[in-house]
Amino acid sequence: MSATLYLLRQRPDRISPSLFRESDADMDVVFVEHATLKGATVSSEGVMVSDSPQTLRYDDLVDKIFSSEHIIVI
Amino acid sequence: MAATDFWPLHDIVHSADLAMSKHIAVVISEDPCVTARPVEALRIALGLCAGDHETTVILLGRAPILLMNDTEDIVDVEILEKYLPSFKHLSVPFIVEPGTAMDTWSDDFSVASMPADGIRQFLRSVDRSLVF
């Protein structure tokens, strides 16, 4: 589990690079899109673990939130 | 016997943990001339500063105009003018991106410049972050 969990409510290309950069390492990213949750994990080497974001259940999101050191909602 | 003698130890420890001061970052990236949320975010940041929390305000995009003298286009500017002196008095730290144009009025605030990578790392290091 990564130290930082990003919950993104907007497209990454619309977020300031001072807040979020997809190429950063060691983070979990959850895309919150119209009541759909899609998660992706970026390893400590800055590589996305899965090729395409997977749909998350709310229980999985809650687990991620409680197991992350830092949570940033953008 | 005091009432607290009956409190389980873990409850006391948990209460102490909740009362600990946190390092909080308040990020404002929305345009103050378009929405009232940036001024509201500053009001929230000031409320956090009034407690034990160590609060830093990060101003991105057009948000640095909140600290400038020319504020007539800002939504809820009358509320902003009421709160700004407290930010000066408390020396609340502000962070802006490099190249952000500030005026002499802004010199009264504690403003530091930080590159984008530094701001992202800073956000990942604080206990809590609020992004507006």
Backbone of each chain as ProteinMPNN parsed JSONL, in Angstrom:
{"seq_chain_A": "MSATLYLLRQRPDRISPSLFRESDADMDVVFVEHATLKGATVSSEGVMVSDSPQTLRYDDLVDKIFSSEHIIVI", "coords_chain_A": {"N_chain_A": [[0.851, -1.197, 0.0], [0.536, 2.234, -0.811], [2.078, 5.288, 0.423], [0.772, 7.685, 0.019], [-2.47, 8.603, -0.86], [-4.27, 9.628, -3.569], [-7.269, 11.193, -4.254], [-8.985, 11.841, -6.981], [-11.051, 14.225, -8.35], [-11.255, 15.431, -10.695], [-10.101, 15.609, -14.118], [-6.767, 14.464, -14.635], [-5.201, 16.022, -16.403], [-6.182, 18.514, -16.053], [-5.371, 19.391, -13.664], [-3.263, 21.327, -11.61], [0.28, 21.123, -12.034], [1.588, 21.571, -9.696], [0.121, 20.339, -7.815], [-0.435, 17.672, -8.526], [1.158, 15.026, -10.22], [1.272, 12.683, -12.719], [3.467, 11.086, -13.148], [4.783, 10.868, -10.763], [6.143, 8.953, -8.037], [5.25, 6.067, -6.004], [2.427, 6.093, -5.05], [-1.129, 5.853, -4.538], [-3.877, 6.13, -6.688], [-7.145, 7.256, -7.009], [-9.716, 7.63, -9.198], [-12.479, 9.594, -9.156], [-15.376, 9.396, -10.662], [-18.364, 10.515, -11.53], [-19.887, 8.945, -9.577], [-18.549, 6.609, -9.977], [-15.78, 4.631, -9.111], [-12.427, 4.459, -9.863], [-9.407, 2.823, -9.589], [-5.829, 3.14, -9.372], [-2.466, 2.084, -9.033], [0.667, 3.428, -8.321], [3.964, 2.504, -8.417], [6.915, 2.492, -6.265], [8.867, 3.033, -8.04], [7.738, 4.722, -9.803], [6.104, 3.616, -11.716], [3.077, 2.711, -13.236], [1.163, 0.184, -11.819], [-0.963, -1.371, -12.833], [-2.22, -1.721, -16.182], [-4.603, -0.479, -17.04], [-6.888, 1.596, -15.261], [-8.72, 0.1, -12.572], [-12.11, -0.683, -11.748], [-13.345, 0.249, -8.596], [-14.744, -1.025, -5.524], [-16.802, 0.495, -2.982], [-16.098, -0.424, -0.465], [-13.466, -1.197, -0.89], [-12.325, 1.276, -1.352], [-12.655, 2.479, 1.145], [-10.95, 0.83, 2.643], [-8.514, 1.531, 1.446], [-8.356, 4.226, 2.196], [-8.119, 4.069, 4.981], [-5.726, 2.778, 5.219], [-3.782, 4.392, 4.24], [-1.148, 6.742, 4.646], [-1.232, 9.451, 4.004], [-3.787, 11.46, 2.625], [-4.984, 12.99, -0.219], [-7.289, 15.061, -1.583], [-8.379, 16.088, -4.642]], "CA_chain_A": [[0.0, 0.0, 0.0], [1.358, 3.429, -0.936], [1.975, 6.221, 1.539], [-0.145, 8.778, -0.313], [-3.638, 8.263, -1.686], [-4.884, 10.783, -4.235], [-8.647, 11.029, -4.73], [-9.087, 12.876, -8.021], [-12.423, 14.517, -8.781], [-11.169, 16.071, -12.01], [-9.137, 14.941, -14.987], [-5.393, 14.817, -14.266], [-4.621, 17.072, -17.247], [-6.725, 19.809, -15.635], [-4.863, 19.664, -12.321], [-1.969, 22.007, -11.611], [1.422, 20.243, -11.727], [2.016, 21.792, -8.303], [-0.704, 19.498, -6.945], [-0.431, 16.265, -8.897], [1.832, 14.665, -11.468], [1.056, 11.239, -12.902], [4.73, 10.348, -13.166], [5.344, 10.749, -9.419], [6.235, 7.563, -7.585], [4.765, 5.608, -4.708], [1.139, 6.676, -4.669], [-2.359, 5.255, -5.048], [-4.738, 7.15, -7.284], [-8.523, 6.837, -7.27], [-10.441, 8.6, -10.015], [-13.885, 9.613, -8.764], [-16.053, 9.884, -11.871], [-19.817, 10.31, -11.55], [-20.255, 7.814, -8.717], [-17.741, 5.435, -10.292], [-14.442, 4.749, -8.546], [-11.43, 3.676, -10.588], [-8.153, 2.945, -8.851], [-4.568, 2.761, -9.994], [-1.354, 2.159, -8.086], [1.96, 3.778, -8.908], [4.977, 1.905, -7.553], [7.973, 3.39, -5.801], [9.706, 3.408, -9.197], [6.985, 5.635, -10.649], [5.468, 2.858, -12.799], [1.712, 2.306, -12.899], [1.183, -1.264, -11.667], [-1.908, -1.967, -13.782], [-2.263, -0.973, -17.444], [-5.779, 0.386, -17.067], [-7.478, 1.708, -13.934], [-9.764, -0.88, -12.313], [-13.224, -0.161, -10.973], [-13.243, -0.076, -7.175], [-15.95, -1.0, -4.702], [-16.652, 1.474, -1.91], [-15.357, -1.068, 0.629], [-12.041, -1.126, -1.235], [-11.911, 2.665, -1.146], [-12.536, 2.695, 2.591], [-9.708, 0.161, 3.046], [-7.388, 2.351, 0.989], [-8.298, 5.448, 2.989], [-7.643, 3.793, 6.335], [-4.373, 2.225, 5.213], [-2.854, 5.371, 3.662], [-0.629, 7.736, 5.586], [-1.679, 10.777, 3.578], [-4.867, 11.455, 1.636], [-5.116, 14.304, -0.841], [-8.475, 15.106, -2.448], [-8.258, 17.214, -5.585]], "C_chain_A": [[0.889, 1.249, 0.0], [1.108, 4.389, 0.219], [0.931, 7.305, 1.271], [-1.254, 8.286, -1.231], [-4.21, 9.557, -2.255], [-6.307, 10.402, -4.648], [-8.891, 12.167, -5.709], [-10.536, 13.027, -8.472], [-12.431, 15.252, -10.111], [-10.089, 15.369, -12.822], [-7.722, 15.4, -14.644], [-4.808, 15.951, -15.098], [-5.172, 18.457, -16.912], [-6.224, 20.212, -14.245], [-3.49, 20.308, -12.421], [-0.849, 21.017, -11.306], [1.99, 20.479, -10.33], [1.222, 20.918, -7.335], [-0.545, 18.014, -7.249], [0.326, 16.075, -10.196], [1.781, 13.156, -11.597], [2.344, 10.443, -12.823], [5.385, 10.261, -11.789], [5.272, 9.298, -8.948], [5.506, 7.342, -6.265], [3.474, 6.296, -4.276], [0.008, 5.803, -5.203], [-3.226, 6.381, -5.586], [-6.128, 6.559, -7.48], [-9.212, 7.962, -8.032], [-11.917, 8.512, -9.647], [-14.665, 10.245, -9.907], [-17.526, 9.539, -11.802], [-20.224, 9.021, -10.84], [-19.548, 6.518, -9.099], [-16.347, 5.663, -9.737], [-13.5, 3.872, -9.354], [-10.081, 3.903, -9.926], [-6.961, 2.519, -9.669], [-3.474, 2.919, -8.952], [-0.078, 2.474, -8.838], [3.038, 3.308, -7.937], [6.01, 2.929, -7.124], [8.903, 3.787, -6.941], [8.961, 4.351, -10.136], [6.302, 4.944, -11.804], [4.07, 2.447, -12.369], [1.64, 0.782, -12.909], [0.237, -1.941, -12.651], [-1.993, -1.084, -15.018], [-3.44, -0.015, -17.5], [-6.402, 0.427, -15.675], [-8.641, 0.726, -13.759], [-10.875, -0.243, -11.485], [-13.132, -0.665, -9.535], [-14.622, -0.168, -6.55], [-15.718, 0.004, -3.58], [-15.884, 0.88, -0.731], [-13.851, -1.004, 0.373], [-11.504, 0.284, -1.01], [-11.717, 2.949, 0.341], [-11.254, 2.047, 3.111], [-8.499, 1.005, 2.659], [-7.229, 3.586, 1.866], [-7.695, 5.168, 4.365], [-6.222, 3.243, 6.35], [-3.356, 3.191, 4.61], [-2.416, 6.376, 4.715], [-1.173, 9.126, 5.269], [-2.768, 10.632, 2.52], [-5.016, 12.868, 1.093], [-6.288, 14.24, -1.822], [-8.361, 16.328, -3.351], [-9.44, 17.179, -6.532]], "O_chain_A": [[1.878, 1.31, 0.73], [0.083, 4.324, 0.898], [0.282, 7.786, 2.199], [-1.001, 7.637, -2.246], [-4.585, 10.465, -1.513], [-6.509, 9.391, -5.321], [-8.992, 13.326, -5.307], [-11.161, 12.067, -8.921], [-13.489, 15.649, -10.601], [-9.269, 14.63, -12.278], [-7.496, 16.583, -14.39], [-4.02, 16.751, -14.594], [-4.683, 19.462, -17.428], [-6.613, 21.255, -13.719], [-2.654, 19.886, -13.219], [-0.996, 20.166, -10.429], [2.783, 19.677, -9.837], [1.601, 20.771, -6.173], [-0.523, 17.191, -6.334], [0.17, 16.842, -11.146], [2.196, 12.433, -10.692], [2.328, 9.262, -12.474], [6.441, 9.642, -11.655], [4.437, 8.522, -9.413], [5.195, 8.276, -5.526], [3.438, 6.993, -3.262], [0.172, 5.1, -6.201], [-3.292, 7.46, -4.997], [-6.27, 5.479, -8.054], [-9.279, 9.098, -7.565], [-12.535, 7.46, -9.813], [-14.63, 11.459, -10.104], [-17.9, 8.382, -11.997], [-20.827, 8.128, -11.436], [-19.903, 5.448, -8.604], [-15.791, 6.753, -9.872], [-13.744, 2.676, -9.514], [-9.664, 5.044, -9.725], [-7.058, 1.657, -10.542], [-3.553, 3.791, -8.087], [0.221, 1.864, -9.864], [3.021, 3.677, -6.763], [5.986, 4.08, -7.559], [9.645, 4.763, -6.828], [9.506, 4.741, -11.169], [5.947, 5.597, -12.786], [3.883, 1.902, -11.281], [2.015, 0.153, -13.898], [0.583, -2.964, -13.241], [-1.86, 0.137, -14.933], [-3.303, 1.122, -17.95], [-6.442, -0.59, -14.984], [-9.447, 0.538, -14.67], [-10.627, 0.614, -10.638], [-12.876, -1.843, -9.288], [-15.555, 0.511, -6.975], [-14.575, 0.331, -3.261], [-15.114, 1.578, -0.072], [-13.062, -0.788, 1.293], [-10.381, 0.467, -0.541], [-10.738, 3.578, 0.743], [-10.546, 2.639, 3.925], [-7.571, 1.173, 3.451], [-6.114, 3.953, 2.238], [-6.865, 5.934, 4.854], [-5.576, 3.245, 7.398], [-2.183, 2.843, 4.481], [-3.203, 6.802, 5.56], [-1.529, 9.881, 6.174], [-2.677, 9.784, 1.632], [-5.157, 13.825, 1.855], [-6.272, 13.457, -2.772], [-8.258, 17.459, -2.876], [-9.551, 18.031, -7.413]]}, "seq_chain_B": "MAATDFWPLHDIVHSADLAMSKHIAVVISEDPCVTARPVEALRIALGLCAGDHETTVILLGRAPILLMNDTEDIVDVEILEKYLPSFKHLSVPFIVEPGTAMDTWSDDFSVASMPADGIRQFLRSVDRSLVF", "coords_chain_B": {"N_chain_B": [[-12.981, 10.106, 44.777], [-11.866, 10.789, 41.548], [-13.758, 11.519, 38.574], [-12.401, 10.873, 36.276], [-10.891, 8.686, 36.937], [-12.202, 6.452, 36.188], [-11.969, 6.292, 33.478], [-11.069, 4.395, 30.697], [-7.68, 3.61, 29.834], [-6.949, 3.61, 27.096], [-8.842, 5.271, 25.953], [-8.154, 7.749, 26.96], [-5.617, 8.104, 25.852], [-6.353, 8.115, 23.158], [-7.912, 10.44, 23.078], [-5.967, 12.335, 23.627], [-4.413, 12.094, 21.361], [-6.171, 13.02, 19.406], [-6.289, 15.658, 20.147], [-3.826, 16.62, 19.488], [-1.72, 18.95, 17.817], [-1.874, 19.577, 14.329], [-0.11, 19.547, 11.204], [-1.163, 21.475, 8.676], [-2.123, 21.963, 5.303], [-3.559, 24.396, 3.325], [-4.823, 24.646, 0.225], [-5.304, 26.878, -2.383], [-6.619, 27.143, -5.469], [-8.481, 28.05, -7.188], [-10.027, 30.713, -9.105], [-10.226, 33.817, -7.619], [-11.766, 35.872, -8.64], [-13.851, 34.726, -9.884], [-15.219, 32.884, -8.311], [-16.554, 32.543, -4.969], [-15.264, 30.807, -3.367], [-12.365, 30.859, -2.915], [-11.995, 33.035, -1.07], [-13.57, 32.099, 1.005], [-12.088, 29.836, 1.594], [-9.767, 31.004, 2.628], [-10.844, 32.082, 4.946], [-11.465, 29.75, 6.326], [-8.884, 28.742, 6.628], [-7.816, 30.649, 8.349], [-9.333, 30.148, 10.602], [-8.309, 27.641, 11.281], [-5.715, 28.353, 11.916], [-6.155, 29.719, 14.224], [-6.423, 27.79, 16.109], [-4.419, 25.158, 17.557], [-3.107, 24.315, 15.385], [-0.565, 24.036, 12.891], [-0.551, 25.927, 10.197], [-0.332, 26.214, 6.704], [-0.716, 28.193, 3.833], [-1.269, 27.65, 0.469], [-1.019, 29.246, -2.558], [-2.195, 29.063, -5.746], [-2.191, 29.433, -9.373], [-4.466, 31.967, -10.186], [-4.92, 32.701, -7.63], [-3.037, 34.13, -5.944], [-3.721, 36.843, -6.107], [-5.305, 37.379, -4.02], [-3.737, 38.405, -2.045], [-2.996, 40.846, -2.884], [-3.053, 44.405, -3.571], [-4.851, 45.409, -5.406], [-7.896, 44.588, -5.465], [-10.517, 44.755, -6.272], [-12.108, 43.265, -8.008], [-12.482, 40.874, -6.815], [-14.526, 38.256, -5.618], [-16.657, 38.631, -2.871], [-15.014, 40.51, -1.609], [-15.203, 42.276, 0.51], [-15.386, 40.673, 2.73], [-12.935, 39.429, 2.609], [-11.207, 41.62, 3.109], [-11.693, 42.028, 5.736], [-10.494, 39.884, 7.008], [-7.807, 39.738, 6.209], [-5.88, 41.381, 7.7], [-5.462, 39.817, 9.982], [-4.021, 37.652, 9.039], [-1.612, 38.861, 8.488], [-0.897, 39.701, 11.069], [-0.645, 37.272, 12.44], [1.374, 36.174, 11.053], [1.015, 34.153, 9.107], [2.192, 31.543, 7.105], [2.542, 31.773, 3.583], [2.627, 30.119, 0.448], [3.768, 30.418, -2.845], [3.914, 29.849, -6.43], [7.0, 29.853, -8.328], [7.846, 32.873, -10.017], [5.471, 34.137, -9.678], [3.694, 37.108, -9.763], [3.845, 39.57, -7.401], [2.69, 42.396, -5.488], [3.824, 45.425, -3.807], [2.249, 45.659, -1.595], [1.889, 43.033, -0.843], [4.215, 42.462, 0.464], [3.935, 42.655, 3.166], [3.013, 40.273, 4.048], [3.831, 36.855, 4.943], [5.357, 35.469, 2.573], [6.523, 32.871, 0.55], [8.352, 31.457, -2.161], [8.002, 28.475, -4.059], [9.053, 25.7, -6.006], [7.104, 23.642, -8.348], [7.521, 20.848, -7.935], [8.461, 20.872, -5.334], [6.244, 21.869, -3.958], [4.413, 19.786, -4.338], [5.712, 17.717, -2.939], [5.713, 18.854, -0.427], [2.96, 18.873, 0.111], [2.52, 16.166, 0.353], [3.756, 15.683, 2.691], [2.501, 16.881, 4.833], [0.097, 16.674, 7.595], [-2.626, 16.978, 7.061], [-4.536, 18.009, 4.221], [-6.244, 20.546, 2.512], [-7.937, 21.205, -0.361], [-8.899, 23.727, -2.465]], "CA_chain_B": [[-12.351, 9.581, 43.565], [-12.198, 11.633, 40.397], [-14.501, 10.843, 37.506], [-11.47, 10.381, 35.256], [-10.319, 7.403, 37.362], [-12.938, 5.367, 35.542], [-11.747, 6.291, 32.037], [-10.063, 3.435, 30.217], [-6.448, 4.284, 29.406], [-6.875, 3.832, 25.642], [-9.682, 6.428, 25.626], [-7.389, 8.96, 27.282], [-4.567, 8.226, 24.832], [-7.006, 8.492, 21.914], [-8.304, 11.846, 23.184], [-4.75, 13.154, 23.519], [-4.0, 12.067, 19.961], [-7.066, 13.902, 18.661], [-6.037, 17.05, 20.509], [-2.502, 17.029, 19.017], [-1.767, 19.88, 16.696], [-1.547, 18.991, 13.03], [0.429, 20.432, 10.172], [-2.234, 21.496, 7.675], [-1.938, 22.805, 4.12], [-4.778, 24.829, 2.639], [-4.445, 24.995, -1.151], [-6.335, 27.63, -3.109], [-6.218, 27.212, -6.88], [-9.563, 28.623, -7.987], [-9.894, 32.137, -9.4], [-11.038, 34.609, -6.675], [-12.663, 36.778, -9.353], [-14.912, 33.913, -10.476], [-15.979, 32.178, -7.285], [-16.332, 32.994, -3.585], [-14.597, 29.741, -2.612], [-11.04, 31.221, -2.394], [-12.124, 33.85, 0.14], [-14.066, 31.19, 2.03], [-10.962, 28.973, 1.972], [-8.901, 31.784, 3.516], [-11.528, 32.181, 6.243], [-11.276, 28.449, 6.974], [-7.464, 28.661, 7.024], [-7.629, 31.491, 9.534], [-9.922, 29.408, 11.717], [-7.367, 26.584, 11.659], [-4.571, 29.017, 12.547], [-6.551, 30.163, 15.557], [-6.228, 26.669, 17.016], [-3.024, 24.785, 17.773], [-2.569, 23.727, 14.167], [0.41, 24.778, 12.09], [-1.254, 25.993, 8.912], [0.33, 26.89, 5.586], [-1.644, 28.439, 2.727], [-0.614, 27.589, -0.842], [-1.814, 29.984, -3.538], [-1.824, 28.667, -7.11], [-2.959, 30.069, -10.448], [-4.816, 33.376, -9.96], [-5.206, 32.908, -6.207], [-2.192, 35.116, -5.24], [-4.28, 38.206, -6.07], [-5.929, 37.554, -2.702], [-2.811, 39.15, -1.181], [-2.58, 42.078, -3.562], [-3.805, 45.612, -3.231], [-5.905, 45.609, -6.393], [-8.771, 43.446, -5.161], [-11.927, 45.142, -6.443], [-12.852, 42.26, -8.775], [-12.573, 39.623, -6.058], [-15.847, 37.963, -5.062], [-16.666, 38.722, -1.401], [-13.803, 41.236, -1.215], [-15.398, 42.922, 1.811], [-15.065, 39.654, 3.74], [-11.482, 39.265, 2.534], [-10.546, 42.755, 3.752], [-11.875, 41.888, 7.188], [-9.649, 38.817, 7.552], [-6.396, 39.816, 5.825], [-4.974, 41.863, 8.756], [-5.127, 38.732, 10.919], [-2.959, 36.837, 8.424], [-0.358, 39.605, 8.716], [-0.612, 39.702, 12.502], [-0.244, 35.918, 12.847], [2.472, 35.75, 10.156], [0.656, 32.861, 8.497], [3.034, 31.343, 5.91], [1.943, 31.544, 2.264], [3.54, 29.604, -0.574], [3.332, 30.658, -4.222], [4.801, 29.256, -7.425], [8.011, 30.785, -8.821], [7.405, 33.748, -11.096], [4.201, 34.781, -9.341], [3.859, 38.552, -9.594], [3.237, 40.111, -6.193], [2.959, 43.826, -5.39], [4.47, 45.823, -2.55], [1.289, 45.374, -0.527], [2.087, 41.638, -0.45], [5.428, 42.336, 1.272], [3.575, 42.573, 4.58], [2.663, 38.885, 4.371], [4.958, 35.914, 4.92], [5.191, 34.744, 1.305], [7.716, 32.205, 0.023], [8.157, 30.821, -3.462], [8.44, 27.068, -4.049], [8.767, 25.083, -7.308], [5.98, 22.696, -8.359], [7.924, 19.587, -7.299], [8.539, 21.119, -3.884], [4.878, 22.002, -3.413], [3.823, 18.438, -4.275], [6.328, 16.985, -1.824], [5.225, 19.474, 0.809], [1.584, 18.393, 0.324], [2.57, 14.76, 0.78], [4.413, 15.598, 3.997], [1.676, 17.439, 5.912], [-0.863, 15.74, 8.175], [-3.922, 17.147, 6.405], [-4.531, 19.024, 3.168], [-7.561, 20.965, 2.016], [-7.698, 21.791, -1.681], [-10.056, 24.488, -2.963]], "C_chain_B": [[-12.796, 10.434, 42.364], [-12.915, 10.827, 39.328], [-13.564, 10.231, 36.48], [-10.825, 9.059, 35.646], [-10.987, 6.228, 36.655], [-12.666, 5.291, 34.037], [-10.74, 5.218, 31.667], [-8.867, 4.174, 29.635], [-6.452, 4.572, 27.909], [-7.749, 5.009, 25.2], [-8.922, 7.729, 25.865], [-6.317, 9.192, 26.23], [-5.17, 8.695, 23.52], [-7.402, 9.969, 21.935], [-7.094, 12.761, 23.026], [-4.29, 13.226, 22.071], [-4.854, 13.016, 19.12], [-6.743, 15.362, 18.919], [-4.693, 17.537, 19.984], [-2.63, 17.983, 17.841], [-1.291, 19.194, 15.424], [-0.888, 20.037, 12.144], [-0.53, 20.361, 8.979], [-1.843, 22.414, 6.514], [-3.304, 23.122, 3.528], [-4.359, 25.319, 1.262], [-5.604, 25.73, -1.81], [-5.868, 27.767, -4.554], [-7.304, 27.828, -7.761], [-9.388, 30.143, -8.106], [-10.796, 32.953, -8.465], [-12.004, 35.58, -7.356], [-13.859, 36.045, -9.955], [-15.807, 33.288, -9.407], [-15.63, 32.711, -5.894], [-15.529, 31.977, -2.778], [-13.193, 30.125, -2.127], [-11.097, 32.066, -1.117], [-12.628, 32.985, 1.297], [-12.944, 30.271, 2.529], [-10.005, 29.707, 2.912], [-9.521, 31.907, 4.904], [-11.361, 30.87, 7.026], [-9.831, 28.314, 7.467], [-7.21, 29.483, 8.28], [-8.207, 30.81, 10.775], [-8.996, 28.306, 12.207], [-6.155, 27.174, 12.372], [-4.897, 29.41, 13.988], [-6.439, 29.037, 16.577], [-4.747, 26.376, 17.187], [-2.345, 24.341, 16.481], [-1.585, 24.659, 13.458], [-0.101, 24.773, 10.651], [-0.45, 26.772, 7.884], [-0.675, 27.028, 4.452], [-0.853, 28.467, 1.416], [-1.529, 28.238, -1.872], [-1.317, 29.653, -4.943], [-2.679, 29.42, -8.13], [-3.186, 31.548, -10.164], [-5.013, 33.7, -8.48], [-4.296, 33.935, -5.51], [-2.763, 36.531, -5.243], [-5.039, 38.45, -4.766], [-5.05, 38.409, -1.787], [-2.381, 40.467, -1.798], [-3.523, 43.23, -3.25], [-5.005, 45.813, -4.15], [-6.897, 44.443, -6.321], [-10.23, 43.696, -5.517], [-12.763, 44.104, -7.192], [-13.066, 40.955, -8.008], [-13.979, 39.46, -5.476], [-15.739, 37.939, -3.526], [-15.444, 39.475, -0.871], [-13.962, 41.894, 0.159], [-15.117, 41.947, 2.954], [-13.553, 39.456, 3.786], [-10.772, 40.377, 3.309], [-10.653, 42.683, 5.275], [-10.857, 40.901, 7.786], [-8.156, 39.013, 7.281], [-5.475, 40.342, 6.928], [-4.568, 40.766, 9.744], [-4.028, 37.842, 10.359], [-1.607, 37.525, 8.597], [0.051, 39.476, 10.171], [-0.062, 38.346, 12.953], [0.94, 35.389, 12.033], [2.221, 34.358, 9.574], [1.49, 32.674, 7.227], [2.212, 31.059, 4.652], [3.029, 31.002, 1.338], [2.939, 29.897, -1.935], [4.32, 29.986, -5.164], [5.838, 30.289, -7.88], [7.463, 31.62, -9.984], [6.08, 34.424, -10.825], [4.447, 36.259, -9.066], [3.118, 39.0, -8.335], [3.524, 41.612, -6.167], [3.517, 44.164, -3.996], [3.559, 45.588, -1.345], [1.513, 43.958, 0.025], [3.301, 41.461, 0.454], [5.118, 42.194, 2.759], [3.217, 41.152, 5.012], [3.922, 38.011, 4.311], [4.812, 35.01, 3.699], [6.53, 34.157, 0.873], [7.371, 31.549, -1.299], [8.711, 29.394, -3.404], [8.116, 26.455, -5.415], [7.68, 24.012, -7.194], [6.327, 21.382, -7.667], [7.949, 19.728, -5.782], [7.166, 21.216, -3.247], [4.223, 20.625, -3.299], [4.406, 17.629, -3.115], [5.845, 17.526, -0.49], [3.824, 18.958, 1.145], [1.569, 16.961, 0.835], [3.169, 14.614, 2.172], [3.524, 16.084, 5.147], [0.663, 16.41, 6.41], [-2.207, 15.789, 7.443], [-3.772, 18.182, 5.294], [-5.97, 19.292, 2.727], [-7.322, 21.693, 0.706], [-8.991, 22.447, -2.17], [-9.77, 24.942, -4.391]], "O_chain_B": [[-13.977, 10.747, 42.215], [-12.711, 9.62, 39.191], [-13.876, 9.202, 35.88], [-10.268, 8.372, 34.79], [-10.409, 5.147, 36.541], [-13.085, 4.335, 33.385], [-9.668, 5.142, 32.266], [-9.015, 5.231, 29.021], [-6.015, 5.641, 27.482], [-7.45, 5.67, 24.205], [-9.025, 8.679, 25.09], [-6.12, 10.315, 25.766], [-4.605, 9.551, 22.838], [-7.249, 10.67, 20.934], [-7.168, 13.81, 22.387], [-3.836, 14.27, 21.602], [-4.348, 13.72, 18.246], [-6.897, 16.206, 18.037], [-4.424, 18.738, 20.02], [-3.512, 17.849, 16.994], [-0.41, 18.336, 15.457], [-1.082, 21.24, 12.313], [-0.682, 19.31, 8.355], [-1.303, 23.501, 6.721], [-4.102, 22.223, 3.264], [-3.621, 26.298, 1.145], [-6.742, 25.261, -1.794], [-4.861, 28.416, -4.835], [-7.074, 28.096, -8.94], [-8.69, 30.767, -7.306], [-12.016, 32.796, -8.511], [-12.949, 36.058, -6.729], [-14.777, 36.677, -10.476], [-17.019, 33.18, -9.593], [-14.548, 33.259, -5.678], [-15.153, 32.247, -1.637], [-12.836, 29.751, -1.01], [-10.326, 31.832, -0.186], [-12.167, 33.124, 2.431], [-12.858, 29.966, 3.719], [-9.493, 29.125, 3.867], [-8.82, 31.846, 5.914], [-11.143, 30.886, 8.238], [-9.584, 27.836, 8.575], [-6.472, 29.057, 9.169], [-7.635, 30.889, 11.862], [-8.902, 28.059, 13.409], [-5.629, 26.58, 13.313], [-4.022, 29.428, 14.853], [-6.369, 29.295, 17.779], [-3.912, 27.257, 16.983], [-1.155, 24.027, 16.474], [-1.749, 25.879, 13.432], [-0.085, 23.743, 9.977], [0.051, 27.861, 8.168], [-1.403, 26.084, 4.146], [0.113, 29.219, 1.279], [-2.678, 27.828, -2.038], [-0.168, 29.928, -5.287], [-3.734, 29.966, -7.805], [-2.238, 32.297, -9.93], [-5.248, 34.855, -8.123], [-4.746, 34.569, -4.555], [-2.323, 37.356, -4.442], [-5.377, 39.589, -4.444], [-5.549, 39.058, -0.868], [-1.486, 41.133, -1.276], [-4.628, 43.045, -2.739], [-6.044, 46.322, -3.729], [-6.752, 43.445, -7.027], [-11.099, 42.927, -5.108], [-13.983, 44.061, -7.035], [-13.744, 40.046, -8.488], [-14.547, 40.398, -4.917], [-14.843, 37.308, -2.965], [-14.902, 39.13, 0.179], [-12.984, 42.055, 0.889], [-14.662, 42.354, 4.023], [-12.964, 39.33, 4.859], [-9.846, 40.11, 4.076], [-9.808, 43.211, 5.999], [-10.417, 41.066, 8.924], [-7.323, 38.513, 8.038], [-4.378, 39.809, 7.093], [-3.46, 40.787, 10.279], [-3.196, 37.333, 11.11], [-0.588, 36.871, 8.821], [1.206, 39.178, 10.475], [0.874, 38.284, 13.751], [1.444, 34.297, 12.291], [3.109, 33.505, 9.558], [1.498, 33.551, 6.363], [1.31, 30.221, 4.657], [4.196, 31.381, 1.437], [1.753, 29.661, -2.164], [5.418, 29.6, -4.761], [5.569, 31.489, -7.818], [6.711, 31.122, -10.822], [5.605, 35.206, -11.648], [5.293, 36.619, -8.247], [1.904, 38.825, -8.226], [4.503, 42.059, -6.764], [3.656, 43.294, -3.136], [4.025, 45.351, -0.231], [1.343, 43.721, 1.221], [3.424, 40.443, 1.135], [5.934, 41.677, 3.522], [3.13, 40.865, 6.206], [4.931, 38.381, 3.711], [4.224, 33.931, 3.776], [7.542, 34.855, 0.833], [6.233, 31.136, -1.524], [9.745, 29.138, -2.786], [7.019, 26.665, -5.934], [7.371, 23.536, -6.101], [5.523, 20.855, -6.898], [7.521, 18.837, -5.048], [6.941, 20.716, -2.145], [3.564, 20.323, -2.305], [3.677, 16.941, -2.4], [5.599, 16.774, 0.453], [3.527, 18.645, 2.298], [0.72, 16.585, 1.643], [3.099, 13.539, 2.768], [3.765, 15.739, 6.304], [0.399, 15.409, 5.744], [-2.845, 14.757, 7.234], [-2.98, 19.117, 5.409], [-6.785, 18.379, 2.593], [-6.591, 22.683, 0.663], [-10.034, 21.801, -2.273], [-10.607, 25.6, -5.009]]}, "name": "protein", "num_of_chains": 2, "seq": "MSATLYLLRQRPDRISPSLFRESDADMDVVFVEHATLKGATVSSEGVMVSDSPQTLRYDDLVDKIFSSEHIIVIMAATDFWPLHDIVHSADLAMSKHIAVVISEDPCVTARPVEALRIALGLCAGDHETTVILLGRAPILLMNDTEDIVDVEILEKYLPSFKHLSVPFIVEPGTAMDTWSDDFSVASMPADGIRQFLRSVDRSLVF"}
